[in-house]
Amino acid sequence: SSIFTITVGESCEILFAEKSSKTDSLKLDCSHRSMYRMTRRSQDFFSHRIEKGSVKKGVRYSLTFRSVSWKNRNSTCIVGDSNTGHLAFGTGKLNSFGELMPGQRFWAATMEDIKPEWCCGYNNIVVSCGINNLKKNDVRSQEDIDRLFLQYKLKINEIRQFNSSTNIFIVPILPTKSNELNKKALYFNSRIFRDLDQPGLGVSHVRGLDDFLDRNMLLSERLSKKLDNRGRLDLLHLNEVGVKRFAAIIKKAIFNRLNRGAEKRRRTRTPSRTQNVLTSSQVASLPSPDGGQV
């Protein structure tokens, strides 16, 4: 959450330094009854400090306010193409994930559109992108797809650099109604599972895409649109039922990951004789003991 700091008493100077270069970039004079705010995103880019001797005389009190909520562990950023367009956060009727999973969605039609800085301040990052790159006429061979995959992997690494502690979830490319596109998608997805499914990368894969296939191994008519906005056969896009199914598998992947973390924390604690040991499902339903990510 954002941090709000109020100065009471003597004034002082706050120095803000860029974490990447560790160089001071801003000096802020904080007088009596003044307040400054650090957004959640800015906390990933800047550190702040008060130099010794900055308070010349008297006493300064610093009152800091922030929102501490266990829901912050579920905060999610979705970066994706048009099939993520109807995924919604919030408390309204169109909410795809429920009020316990706050977040934001960012539009990225192609890999080039992904901006890693979008991902700052979120505990979970979901990336669903790539089919529009594979559709291009100059992508024909496996070498062309390998080139795209390296570009994709670079974007994932940049996201990790911007947010070192986040959980990254990769959605393999969804099936389409085109055999040619599906062959490209299958090879691209094989690179995802081979090269991004390694210990230490902190990457998880969203499972369950087989449910979107029909008996012919094409995108199911039951889960997809028949025609696009121009009245042509729609090869790519999910319908309302498909979007709900898509949201469900994303949510399942995130909460499964969080539940494993809760289970791991439970095992590392030594309960006293008077404590009851909770089950993993009970642990997952409780607020995090440390108040969640702030």
BALOBA-1460 file (C-alpha; in Angstrom, 3 decimals):
// residues 294
<rec num="1" residu="s" x="0.000" y="0.000" z="0.000"/>
<rec num="2" residu="s" x="1.004" y="3.649" z="-0.093"/>
<rec num="3" residu="i" x="2.916" y="5.027" z="2.883"/>
<rec num="4" residu="f" x="1.911" y="8.401" z="4.368"/>
<rec num="5" residu="t" x="4.399" y="10.071" z="6.732"/>
<rec num="6" residu="i" x="3.626" y="13.115" z="8.873"/>
<rec num="7" residu="t" x="6.344" y="15.190" z="10.534"/>
<rec num="8" residu="v" x="5.648" y="16.576" z="14.014"/>
<rec num="9" residu="g" x="8.234" y="18.792" z="15.704"/>
<rec num="10" residu="e" x="11.513" y="19.872" z="14.171"/>
<rec num="11" residu="s" x="11.985" y="19.804" z="10.425"/>
<rec num="12" residu="c" x="14.422" y="17.553" z="8.587"/>
<rec num="13" residu="e" x="15.543" y="16.506" z="5.127"/>
<rec num="14" residu="i" x="14.513" y="13.171" z="3.603"/>
<rec num="15" residu="l" x="16.802" y="11.773" z="0.899"/>
<rec num="16" residu="f" x="15.403" y="9.460" z="-1.772"/>
<rec num="17" residu="a" x="17.816" y="7.216" z="-3.667"/>
<rec num="18" residu="e" x="17.257" y="5.061" z="-6.740"/>
<rec num="19" residu="k" x="17.660" y="1.412" z="-5.787"/>
<rec num="20" residu="s" x="19.191" y="0.497" z="-9.139"/>
<rec num="21" residu="s" x="22.037" y="3.017" z="-9.012"/>
<rec num="22" residu="k" x="22.017" y="3.813" z="-5.265"/>
<rec num="23" residu="t" x="22.343" y="7.496" z="-6.134"/>
<rec num="24" residu="d" x="20.328" y="10.250" z="-4.460"/>
<rec num="25" residu="s" x="17.740" y="11.695" z="-6.805"/>
<rec num="26" residu="l" x="15.497" y="13.800" z="-4.551"/>
<rec num="27" residu="k" x="15.817" y="15.839" z="-1.375"/>
<rec num="28" residu="l" x="12.601" y="16.664" z="0.467"/>
<rec num="29" residu="d" x="12.261" y="19.261" z="3.231"/>
<rec num="30" residu="c" x="9.784" y="18.026" z="5.839"/>
<rec num="31" residu="s" x="8.596" y="20.786" z="8.119"/>
<rec num="32" residu="h" x="6.294" y="20.590" z="11.145"/>
<rec num="33" residu="r" x="2.832" y="19.174" z="10.218"/>
<rec num="34" residu="s" x="3.899" y="18.370" z="6.652"/>
<rec num="35" residu="m" x="3.128" y="15.033" z="5.005"/>
<rec num="36" residu="y" x="4.609" y="13.085" z="2.115"/>
<rec num="37" residu="r" x="3.378" y="9.950" z="0.366"/>
<rec num="38" residu="m" x="5.263" y="7.049" z="-1.188"/>
<rec num="39" residu="t" x="3.095" y="5.026" z="-3.536"/>
<rec num="40" residu="r" x="3.402" y="1.250" z="-3.462"/>
<rec num="41" residu="r" x="5.032" y="1.289" z="-6.875"/>
<rec num="42" residu="s" x="7.591" y="3.943" z="-5.935"/>
<rec num="43" residu="q" x="8.764" y="1.759" z="-3.029"/>
<rec num="44" residu="d" x="10.137" y="-0.716" z="-5.572"/>
<rec num="45" residu="f" x="12.259" y="1.983" z="-7.226"/>
<rec num="46" residu="f" x="13.373" y="4.225" z="-4.340"/>
<rec num="47" residu="s" x="14.711" y="3.928" z="-0.807"/>
<rec num="48" residu="h" x="14.592" y="6.820" z="1.642"/>
<rec num="49" residu="r" x="16.630" y="7.858" z="4.645"/>
<rec num="50" residu="i" x="17.380" y="10.688" z="7.056"/>
<rec num="51" residu="e" x="21.039" y="11.632" z="7.318"/>
<rec num="52" residu="k" x="22.572" y="11.838" z="10.770"/>
<rec num="53" residu="g" x="22.428" y="15.425" z="11.981"/>
<rec num="54" residu="s" x="19.546" y="16.374" z="9.713"/>
<rec num="55" residu="v" x="17.452" y="17.334" z="12.755"/>
<rec num="56" residu="k" x="19.459" y="20.325" z="13.959"/>
<rec num="57" residu="k" x="17.810" y="20.733" z="17.350"/>
<rec num="58" residu="g" x="14.852" y="19.630" z="19.353"/>
<rec num="59" residu="v" x="12.855" y="16.502" z="18.609"/>
<rec num="60" residu="r" x="11.132" y="15.222" z="15.480"/>
<rec num="61" residu="y" x="8.368" y="12.644" z="15.531"/>
<rec num="62" residu="s" x="7.551" y="10.678" z="12.396"/>
<rec num="63" residu="l" x="4.011" y="9.284" z="12.163"/>
<rec num="64" residu="t" x="3.714" y="6.649" z="9.440"/>
<rec num="65" residu="f" x="0.425" y="5.268" z="8.151"/>
<rec num="66" residu="r" x="-0.113" y="2.366" z="5.770"/>
<rec num="67" residu="s" x="-2.782" y="-0.193" z="4.988"/>
<rec num="68" residu="v" x="-1.929" y="-3.648" z="6.310"/>
<rec num="69" residu="s" x="-4.244" y="-6.272" z="4.855"/>
<rec num="70" residu="w" x="-3.824" y="-10.011" z="4.338"/>
<rec num="71" residu="k" x="-5.555" y="-9.514" z="0.980"/>
<rec num="72" residu="n" x="-2.357" y="-7.900" z="-0.275"/>
<rec num="73" residu="r" x="-0.914" y="-11.392" z="-0.616"/>
<rec num="74" residu="n" x="-3.474" y="-11.941" z="-3.363"/>
<rec num="75" residu="s" x="-2.783" y="-8.681" z="-5.239"/>
<rec num="76" residu="t" x="-2.459" y="-9.582" z="-8.902"/>
<rec num="77" residu="c" x="-1.381" y="-7.893" z="-12.110"/>
<rec num="78" residu="i" x="-2.531" y="-9.460" z="-15.386"/>
<rec num="79" residu="v" x="-0.582" y="-8.515" z="-18.511"/>
<rec num="80" residu="g" x="-2.176" y="-9.934" z="-21.616"/>
<rec num="81" residu="d" x="-3.783" y="-9.748" z="-25.027"/>
<rec num="82" residu="s" x="-7.448" y="-9.627" z="-26.068"/>
<rec num="83" residu="n" x="-8.395" y="-12.885" z="-24.351"/>
<rec num="84" residu="t" x="-7.670" y="-11.185" z="-21.023"/>
<rec num="85" residu="g" x="-9.755" y="-8.140" z="-22.023"/>
<rec num="86" residu="h" x="-12.884" y="-9.244" z="-20.159"/>
<rec num="87" residu="l" x="-11.083" y="-10.323" z="-16.990"/>
<rec num="88" residu="a" x="-12.046" y="-7.779" z="-14.345"/>
<rec num="89" residu="f" x="-11.052" y="-6.908" z="-10.795"/>
<rec num="90" residu="g" x="-13.111" y="-5.079" z="-8.204"/>
<rec num="91" residu="t" x="-16.328" y="-5.608" z="-6.286"/>
<rec num="92" residu="g" x="-18.868" y="-5.191" z="-9.100"/>
<rec num="93" residu="k" x="-20.950" y="-7.866" z="-10.810"/>
<rec num="94" residu="l" x="-18.392" y="-8.231" z="-13.605"/>
<rec num="95" residu="n" x="-15.592" y="-9.090" z="-11.167"/>
<rec num="96" residu="s" x="-13.851" y="-12.249" z="-12.403"/>
<rec num="97" residu="f" x="-11.858" y="-13.098" z="-9.286"/>
<rec num="98" residu="g" x="-13.791" y="-12.096" z="-6.172"/>
<rec num="99" residu="e" x="-13.138" y="-9.349" z="-3.644"/>
<rec num="100" residu="l" x="-10.366" y="-11.353" z="-1.949"/>
<rec num="101" residu="m" x="-8.145" y="-10.982" z="-5.022"/>
<rec num="102" residu="p" x="-7.496" y="-7.293" z="-5.779"/>
<rec num="103" residu="g" x="-5.534" y="-6.301" z="-8.841"/>
<rec num="104" residu="q" x="-5.286" y="-4.619" z="-12.212"/>
<rec num="105" residu="r" x="-5.172" y="-5.650" z="-15.848"/>
<rec num="106" residu="f" x="-2.810" y="-4.210" z="-18.466"/>
<rec num="107" residu="w" x="-3.235" y="-4.529" z="-22.221"/>
<rec num="108" residu="a" x="-0.369" y="-6.063" z="-24.198"/>
<rec num="109" residu="a" x="-1.379" y="-7.237" z="-27.678"/>
<rec num="110" residu="t" x="2.160" y="-8.431" z="-28.440"/>
<rec num="111" residu="m" x="5.321" y="-9.168" z="-26.494"/>
<rec num="112" residu="e" x="6.751" y="-5.803" z="-27.501"/>
<rec num="113" residu="d" x="3.872" y="-4.097" z="-25.678"/>
<rec num="114" residu="i" x="4.741" y="-5.608" z="-22.293"/>
<rec num="115" residu="k" x="6.122" y="-2.955" z="-19.943"/>
<rec num="116" residu="p" x="7.847" y="-4.592" z="-16.938"/>
<rec num="117" residu="e" x="7.305" y="-1.493" z="-14.786"/>
<rec num="118" residu="w" x="3.565" y="-2.248" z="-14.803"/>
<rec num="119" residu="c" x="4.316" y="-5.181" z="-12.523"/>
<rec num="120" residu="c" x="5.728" y="-3.242" z="-9.586"/>
<rec num="121" residu="g" x="3.815" y="-3.458" z="-6.323"/>
<rec num="122" residu="y" x="1.955" y="-6.722" z="-7.000"/>
<rec num="123" residu="n" x="2.457" y="-10.046" z="-5.254"/>
<rec num="124" residu="n" x="1.370" y="-12.036" z="-8.330"/>
<rec num="125" residu="i" x="2.043" y="-11.357" z="-12.016"/>
<rec num="126" residu="v" x="0.144" y="-13.228" z="-14.743"/>
<rec num="127" residu="v" x="1.500" y="-13.023" z="-18.308"/>
<rec num="128" residu="s" x="-0.731" y="-14.186" z="-21.173"/>
<rec num="129" residu="c" x="0.646" y="-13.044" z="-24.503"/>
<rec num="130" residu="g" x="2.212" y="-14.269" z="-27.734"/>
<rec num="131" residu="i" x="-0.411" y="-15.467" z="-30.214"/>
<rec num="132" residu="n" x="-0.397" y="-12.182" z="-32.139"/>
<rec num="133" residu="n" x="3.369" y="-12.522" z="-32.591"/>
<rec num="134" residu="l" x="2.968" y="-16.066" z="-33.937"/>
<rec num="135" residu="k" x="0.304" y="-14.868" z="-36.402"/>
<rec num="136" residu="k" x="2.762" y="-12.647" z="-38.257"/>
<rec num="137" residu="n" x="3.670" y="-13.696" z="-41.788"/>
<rec num="138" residu="d" x="7.411" y="-13.674" z="-41.123"/>
<rec num="139" residu="v" x="7.073" y="-16.342" z="-38.391"/>
<rec num="140" residu="r" x="7.298" y="-19.623" z="-40.299"/>
<rec num="141" residu="s" x="10.038" y="-21.854" z="-38.931"/>
<rec num="142" residu="q" x="11.046" y="-23.129" z="-35.521"/>
<rec num="143" residu="e" x="14.011" y="-20.752" z="-35.697"/>
<rec num="144" residu="d" x="11.569" y="-17.844" z="-36.024"/>
<rec num="145" residu="i" x="9.641" y="-19.096" z="-32.988"/>
<rec num="146" residu="d" x="12.892" y="-19.574" z="-31.050"/>
<rec num="147" residu="r" x="13.687" y="-15.934" z="-31.728"/>
<rec num="148" residu="l" x="10.287" y="-14.899" z="-30.378"/>
<rec num="149" residu="f" x="10.743" y="-17.070" z="-27.330"/>
<rec num="150" residu="l" x="14.047" y="-15.389" z="-26.467"/>
<rec num="151" residu="q" x="12.261" y="-12.047" z="-26.656"/>
<rec num="152" residu="y" x="9.533" y="-13.421" z="-24.387"/>
<rec num="153" residu="k" x="12.068" y="-14.793" z="-21.897"/>
<rec num="154" residu="l" x="13.820" y="-11.421" z="-21.803"/>
<rec num="155" residu="k" x="10.526" y="-9.759" z="-20.849"/>
<rec num="156" residu="i" x="10.036" y="-12.275" z="-18.025"/>
<rec num="157" residu="n" x="13.560" y="-11.571" z="-16.755"/>
<rec num="158" residu="e" x="12.900" y="-7.829" z="-16.860"/>
<rec num="159" residu="i" x="9.713" y="-8.306" z="-14.833"/>
<rec num="160" residu="r" x="11.757" y="-10.231" z="-12.267"/>
<rec num="161" residu="q" x="14.291" y="-7.402" z="-12.105"/>
<rec num="162" residu="f" x="11.573" y="-4.846" z="-11.440"/>
<rec num="163" residu="n" x="9.865" y="-7.001" z="-8.803"/>
<rec num="164" residu="s" x="12.266" y="-9.525" z="-7.295"/>
<rec num="165" residu="s" x="9.814" y="-11.001" z="-4.778"/>
<rec num="166" residu="t" x="6.739" y="-11.432" z="-6.967"/>
<rec num="167" residu="n" x="5.202" y="-14.738" z="-8.051"/>
<rec num="168" residu="i" x="5.218" y="-14.903" z="-11.858"/>
<rec num="169" residu="f" x="2.565" y="-17.022" z="-13.555"/>
<rec num="170" residu="i" x="2.914" y="-17.773" z="-17.257"/>
<rec num="171" residu="v" x="-0.142" y="-18.726" z="-19.278"/>
<rec num="172" residu="p" x="0.870" y="-20.928" z="-22.222"/>
<rec num="173" residu="i" x="-0.590" y="-19.760" z="-25.514"/>
<rec num="174" residu="l" x="-4.251" y="-20.709" z="-25.728"/>
<rec num="175" residu="p" x="-5.387" y="-23.073" z="-28.485"/>
<rec num="176" residu="t" x="-7.041" y="-21.633" z="-31.582"/>
<rec num="177" residu="k" x="-9.314" y="-22.928" z="-34.367"/>
<rec num="178" residu="s" x="-6.391" y="-22.980" z="-36.788"/>
<rec num="179" residu="n" x="-4.225" y="-26.086" z="-37.081"/>
<rec num="180" residu="e" x="-1.362" y="-23.992" z="-38.444"/>
<rec num="181" residu="l" x="-1.446" y="-21.581" z="-35.510"/>
<rec num="182" residu="n" x="-1.788" y="-24.439" z="-33.047"/>
<rec num="183" residu="k" x="1.387" y="-26.072" z="-34.369"/>
<rec num="184" residu="k" x="3.267" y="-22.828" z="-33.751"/>
<rec num="185" residu="a" x="1.667" y="-22.449" z="-30.306"/>
<rec num="186" residu="l" x="2.563" y="-26.021" z="-29.327"/>
<rec num="187" residu="y" x="6.215" y="-25.477" z="-30.166"/>
<rec num="188" residu="f" x="6.287" y="-22.115" z="-28.377"/>
<rec num="189" residu="n" x="4.664" y="-23.682" z="-25.310"/>
<rec num="190" residu="s" x="7.228" y="-26.500" z="-25.368"/>
<rec num="191" residu="r" x="9.941" y="-23.854" z="-25.038"/>
<rec num="192" residu="i" x="8.080" y="-22.331" z="-22.097"/>
<rec num="193" residu="f" x="7.911" y="-25.663" z="-20.264"/>
<rec num="194" residu="r" x="11.477" y="-26.577" z="-21.142"/>
<rec num="195" residu="d" x="13.283" y="-23.310" z="-20.469"/>
<rec num="196" residu="l" x="11.116" y="-21.491" z="-17.930"/>
<rec num="197" residu="d" x="10.281" y="-24.468" z="-15.717"/>
<rec num="198" residu="q" x="13.555" y="-24.352" z="-13.805"/>
<rec num="199" residu="p" x="14.309" y="-24.024" z="-10.067"/>
<rec num="200" residu="g" x="15.267" y="-20.527" z="-9.006"/>
<rec num="201" residu="l" x="13.350" y="-18.650" z="-11.698"/>
<rec num="202" residu="g" x="10.275" y="-18.250" z="-9.509"/>
<rec num="203" residu="v" x="7.975" y="-18.984" z="-12.435"/>
<rec num="204" residu="s" x="4.783" y="-21.057" z="-12.306"/>
<rec num="205" residu="h" x="2.643" y="-22.213" z="-15.205"/>
<rec num="206" residu="v" x="-1.114" y="-21.880" z="-15.377"/>
<rec num="207" residu="r" x="-2.440" y="-25.378" z="-16.008"/>
<rec num="208" residu="g" x="-5.743" y="-26.494" z="-17.453"/>
<rec num="209" residu="l" x="-5.624" y="-25.303" z="-21.053"/>
<rec num="210" residu="d" x="-6.433" y="-28.800" z="-22.301"/>
<rec num="211" residu="d" x="-10.006" y="-28.130" z="-21.178"/>
<rec num="212" residu="f" x="-10.288" y="-25.585" z="-24.007"/>
<rec num="213" residu="l" x="-9.722" y="-28.203" z="-26.721"/>
<rec num="214" residu="d" x="-12.382" y="-30.132" z="-28.618"/>
<rec num="215" residu="r" x="-11.987" y="-33.680" z="-29.945"/>
<rec num="216" residu="n" x="-10.173" y="-32.323" z="-33.005"/>
<rec num="217" residu="m" x="-7.607" y="-30.574" z="-30.793"/>
<rec num="218" residu="l" x="-8.947" y="-27.147" z="-31.771"/>
<rec num="219" residu="l" x="-10.374" y="-24.377" z="-29.619"/>
<rec num="220" residu="s" x="-13.776" y="-25.586" z="-28.459"/>
<rec num="221" residu="e" x="-16.824" y="-24.003" z="-30.083"/>
<rec num="222" residu="r" x="-18.529" y="-24.135" z="-26.695"/>
<rec num="223" residu="l" x="-15.922" y="-21.820" z="-25.165"/>
<rec num="224" residu="s" x="-15.211" y="-19.480" z="-28.072"/>
<rec num="225" residu="k" x="-16.818" y="-16.809" z="-30.207"/>
<rec num="226" residu="k" x="-18.139" y="-17.796" z="-33.626"/>
<rec num="227" residu="l" x="-17.635" y="-14.451" z="-35.391"/>
<rec num="228" residu="d" x="-15.397" y="-11.457" z="-34.754"/>
<rec num="229" residu="n" x="-16.512" y="-7.808" z="-34.749"/>
<rec num="230" residu="r" x="-16.332" y="-7.710" z="-38.576"/>
<rec num="231" residu="g" x="-18.506" y="-10.778" z="-39.062"/>
<rec num="232" residu="r" x="-15.606" y="-13.070" z="-39.971"/>
<rec num="233" residu="l" x="-14.864" y="-16.479" z="-38.466"/>
<rec num="234" residu="d" x="-13.201" y="-15.886" z="-35.102"/>
<rec num="235" residu="l" x="-10.251" y="-18.213" z="-34.653"/>
<rec num="236" residu="l" x="-8.926" y="-16.898" z="-31.362"/>
<rec num="237" residu="h" x="-11.308" y="-15.353" z="-28.891"/>
<rec num="238" residu="l" x="-13.109" y="-16.829" z="-25.921"/>
<rec num="239" residu="n" x="-16.811" y="-16.252" z="-25.348"/>
<rec num="240" residu="e" x="-18.386" y="-15.454" z="-21.988"/>
<rec num="241" residu="v" x="-18.259" y="-19.079" z="-20.853"/>
<rec num="242" residu="g" x="-14.644" y="-19.369" z="-21.980"/>
<rec num="243" residu="v" x="-13.638" y="-16.184" z="-20.150"/>
<rec num="244" residu="k" x="-15.137" y="-17.532" z="-16.919"/>
<rec num="245" residu="r" x="-13.237" y="-20.793" z="-17.362"/>
<rec num="246" residu="f" x="-10.048" y="-18.814" z="-18.103"/>
<rec num="247" residu="a" x="-10.479" y="-16.716" z="-14.954"/>
<rec num="248" residu="a" x="-11.072" y="-19.870" z="-12.909"/>
<rec num="249" residu="i" x="-7.820" y="-21.565" z="-13.923"/>
<rec num="250" residu="i" x="-5.816" y="-18.378" z="-13.302"/>
<rec num="251" residu="k" x="-7.365" y="-18.011" z="-9.857"/>
<rec num="252" residu="k" x="-6.732" y="-21.672" z="-9.092"/>
<rec num="253" residu="a" x="-3.059" y="-21.373" z="-10.037"/>
<rec num="254" residu="i" x="-2.548" y="-18.331" z="-7.807"/>
<rec num="255" residu="f" x="-4.349" y="-19.695" z="-4.765"/>
<rec num="256" residu="n" x="-2.649" y="-23.082" z="-5.083"/>
<rec num="257" residu="r" x="0.701" y="-21.285" z="-4.970"/>
<rec num="258" residu="l" x="-0.355" y="-19.215" z="-1.956"/>
<rec num="259" residu="n" x="-1.701" y="-22.291" z="-0.171"/>
<rec num="260" residu="r" x="1.622" y="-24.076" z="-0.633"/>
<rec num="261" residu="g" x="3.349" y="-21.086" z="0.946"/>
<rec num="262" residu="a" x="0.946" y="-21.144" z="3.892"/>
<rec num="263" residu="e" x="1.504" y="-24.886" z="4.292"/>
<rec num="264" residu="k" x="5.278" y="-24.375" z="4.259"/>
<rec num="265" residu="r" x="5.047" y="-21.656" z="6.929"/>
<rec num="266" residu="r" x="2.838" y="-23.929" z="9.016"/>
<rec num="267" residu="r" x="5.365" y="-26.771" z="8.903"/>
<rec num="268" residu="t" x="8.239" y="-24.499" z="9.948"/>
<rec num="269" residu="r" x="6.435" y="-23.411" z="13.112"/>
<rec num="270" residu="t" x="6.586" y="-25.549" z="16.269"/>
<rec num="271" residu="p" x="3.126" y="-25.471" z="17.897"/>
<rec num="272" residu="s" x="2.906" y="-25.370" z="21.660"/>
<rec num="273" residu="r" x="1.059" y="-28.076" z="23.543"/>
<rec num="274" residu="t" x="-2.011" y="-25.898" z="23.852"/>
<rec num="275" residu="q" x="-2.160" y="-24.986" z="20.156"/>
<rec num="276" residu="n" x="-4.327" y="-26.715" z="17.584"/>
<rec num="277" residu="v" x="-2.580" y="-27.549" z="14.317"/>
<rec num="278" residu="l" x="-4.717" y="-26.233" z="11.446"/>
<rec num="279" residu="t" x="-5.195" y="-27.952" z="8.140"/>
<rec num="280" residu="s" x="-3.798" y="-26.379" z="4.965"/>
<rec num="281" residu="s" x="-7.278" y="-25.305" z="3.836"/>
<rec num="282" residu="q" x="-7.917" y="-23.642" z="7.198"/>
<rec num="283" residu="v" x="-4.565" y="-21.875" z="7.054"/>
<rec num="284" residu="a" x="-5.296" y="-20.607" z="3.545"/>
<rec num="285" residu="s" x="-8.566" y="-19.046" z="4.709"/>
<rec num="286" residu="l" x="-6.954" y="-17.081" z="7.547"/>
<rec num="287" residu="p" x="-5.194" y="-13.701" z="7.364"/>
<rec num="288" residu="s" x="-1.424" y="-14.007" z="7.066"/>
<rec num="289" residu="p" x="0.291" y="-13.630" z="10.464"/>
<rec num="290" residu="d" x="2.658" y="-10.963" z="9.136"/>
<rec num="291" residu="g" x="-0.160" y="-8.808" z="7.792"/>
<rec num="292" residu="g" x="0.570" y="-9.467" z="4.159"/>
<rec num="293" residu="q" x="2.790" y="-7.604" z="1.723"/>
<rec num="294" residu="v" x="2.815" y="-3.846" z="2.277"/>
